[in-house]
Amino acid sequence: MQKLIAAAMLFLFLLPRSSYAAETPVNTDMHVRLGVNYFKLSKYEQAARELQKALKLDPQIEDVHGILGVALFHLKRYDEALEVLETAVRLNPDITENYYNLGLVYLEKGMPKDAIRVLQQALGLSPRSAEVHSLLGYLYNQSGINDKAIQHYGQAIELGSNSADNYYNLGIAYYNSGNLDEALSAYQKAIALKSDMPEFFSALGITYQAKAMLTKAEEAHLQSIALDSNSVEDHFQLGVIYDLQGNLEKAIAEYQKTIRLEPRHANAHTRLGIVYYKQRSYDPAASAFQKSLAIKPDLVEARINYGITLKEMGQPEAALAQFQAAIKTGANRPELHYNLALLHQSQGLYEPAIIEYQKTLELNPDYAEAYYNLGVIYDVRKLSDQAVMHYQKAIAVKPEFIDAYHNLGIIYKDLGEHDKAIAVFDQAVKVKPDFVEGYFTLGLLYDLTDRYDQALTNYKTVIKIQPDHVEARNNLGVIYDRRQQYDLAISEYKAALKSDPQYAKAYYNLGVSYEAKTLHDEALTAYQNAVRLKPDYYDAYNRLGGLYEKQRQYDLAVETYIKSLQIKPKNWNICNNLGVVYFKQKQYDKALDQFQTAIRLKPDFADAYNNLAIVYTQKEMPKEAIEADEQYQKLQK
């Protein structure tokens, strides 16, 4: 249900006293000073190195242990942080911050009891520390100790740490303890402080549902969805609410949205089936229950409602009854068990299906279809070894069983065992010389293993059998592209597009070939068609932006790169490219912002530092330019 939000990581530490300069050797003082300054700059690796040097010279500098422990925490070197902070506590057991930070380390190491222990010690020193109370509340919430979680979050808030997260987590503790009114109050306070958190509204909605306040629950879930349209649980809960209100069409719409977002949401399939049943739409209801049971065969609600629906339809139950009645008569024929197994399998009842297939094979060890369907079941359940064994048995019994070859080859392909997959599909196309999917998959496999001549041969065979096979045409074009045979590549892409004018990938690849031939206008048109057909085609936008830049159409380049960033906001290359265009437009501040963003996303991005230095130079900022150039030189080594 609701998810806890981690307590704020407030690292409180004491800086070394100025008296160190007089009491310790100069080198020790220098390392301490360097470590502290690096720490202030968030350069934790350098800070840790210098502070460790200082402690090697003088292990008794107690305050330095605390800073070093926090630096190591930032570096996720938790074991080292633990050792250092325990030393800090031993050297000076009167510093609250060291216990607090030690608690954070224990939390990260999955040791909540130890975290609680040291935080209780921190409270012994500083009973009014809101941060310590907040972290204790979080730990007790995680541990399911609701009363103590409520107590500590309440004290944290009372002491002034009235953050949105504290109220939200307090709400969870109240909800879990059954105190719904207090939970509502806490969530509402959280939202008042921070109104852009979908989790807060979702939790509020669930609590209103628990109080049967459906209109308010609906409003809360809708607000959560407004903040996060992909919130699976909010769409599902809206479906429940609309179902309870009797608004069945809206319930169906929300369950369908849930399933689109999470296809294996068994409860959504079940609820959808129930709503269809209420509308007397038995066929879609049966389909929904089958999908639910395929995902979760032991879901009792789905099974009960599926049985009710089948009774109303009057067909599957009758079939099942007939199969069972036949077995009770003492009939023990392989066809009977096989068809019973098929019925179970069609309903997603894999365990009884497996039992019935096994009974089939006990009676007739050469029943290839039983082996094959067992392979399908194990394949669906991701039990690859079992699936492989049964597909192989199906082929051994029935060497012309092309579907068994196909599924066996695909398993090997998905496992990365490409040579085995190739051997299977080679045999398959010998058995069935017009097996288009076999030749195409062979092309893919040879492509994946850089054996382009063989890939080319198989793609050509596909096209010979099926000239309008767009994917084979496209892949053939890609191989020609790799060989710089651009005219041949262009011919294949055009043939693919003739068969399927909506094939965005072919337009993109056509643009790449045109660009390689410096036919920029044709490339632009191809990329534009690609993004027209597929508005989220990131690679096409990227290429398109580069072409606009080459043609000095800077405004269009900017517009295109921005669209690319809307699709992948954290792509440092596009940020850098956009910065270059801004620079060419003499929009230096915008260029600076993009280069800095690129560096923030990828701190070792040498080109961005180089570009940054150029902008700083242009802006008459020599100090910053030098720093950027020095960083560029370091990264170039």
Buried (B, 14 or more C-beta within 10 A) or exposed (E): EBEBBEBEBBBBBBEBEEEBBEEBEEEBBBBBBBBBEBBEEEBBEBBBBBBBBBBEBBEEBBBBBBBBBBBBBBBEBBEBBBBBBBBBBEBBEEBBBBBBBBBBBBBBBEBBEBBBBBBEBBBEBBEEBBBBBBBBBBBBBBBEBBEBBBBBBBBBBEBEBBBBBBBBBBBBBBBBBEBBEBBBBBBBBBBEBEEEBBBBBBBBBBBBBBEEBBEBBBBBBEBBBEBBEEBBBBBBBBBBBBBEEEBBEBBBBBBBBBBEBBEEBBBBBBBBBBBBBEEEBBEBBBBBBBBBBBBBBEBEBBBEBBBBBBEEBEEBBEEBEEBEEBBEEEEEEBEBBBBBBBBBBEBBBBEBBBBBBBBBBEBBEEBBBBBBBBBBBBBEEEBBEBBBBBBBBBBEBBEEBBBBBBBBBBBBBEEEBBEBBBEBBBBBBEBBEEBBBBBBBBBBBBBBBEBBEBBBBBBBBBBEBBEEBBBBBBBBBBBBBEEEBBEBBBBBBEBBBBBBEEBBBBBBBBBBBBBBBEBBEBBBBBBBBBBEBBEEBBBBBBBBBBBBBEEEBBEBBBBBBEBBBEBBEEBBBBBBBBBBBBBBBEBBEBBBBBBBBBBEBBEEBBBBBBBBBBBBBBBEBEEBBEBBBEBBEEBEE
